[in-house]
């Protein structure tokens, strides 16, 4: 009985602290002020593990289909490049203004700080899941509400090739017919 009372006390104290933090306004939610290292770590670990778990059983189609690359290119240009950049671009107003900063998809995935992807299949699964479902409070929309899976896979196929594209190749692949 004593243990139950102690547990209840901790729950009540925890709720009190949470309510105090929530209603006091002491937590800075400004996008131009970074989180503390601890808060950033908690959020990043939560995001990475959530995406890995949610994406683990997704079936990946053949991403080498040239039609996917062309379809994905034009969608990437209009829906993604303002945040995730185009070859030869180092920053944009959107990439500078979002926090957390969106990954630069024009560089190899291994170099994205905090974005370990593992093998190509796992990276494709994760990219598909993120594009389809988005990420809460990050600026990443859920494109699955407006796009069929095939169109999302086309963006995944394009993103896979993106780090190898020159600015000229990118321009050709993203041009509208």
Buried (B, 14 or more C-beta within 10 A) or exposed (E): EEEEEEEEEEEEEEEEEEEEEEEEEEEEEEEEEEBEEEEBEEBBEEBBEBBBEBBEEBEBBEBEBEEBBBBBBBBBBEBBBBBBBBBEBEEBEBBEEBBBBBBBBBEEBEEBEEBEBEEEEBBBBBBBBBBBBBBEEBBBBBBBEEBEEEBBBBBBBBBBBBBEBEEEBBBEBBEEE
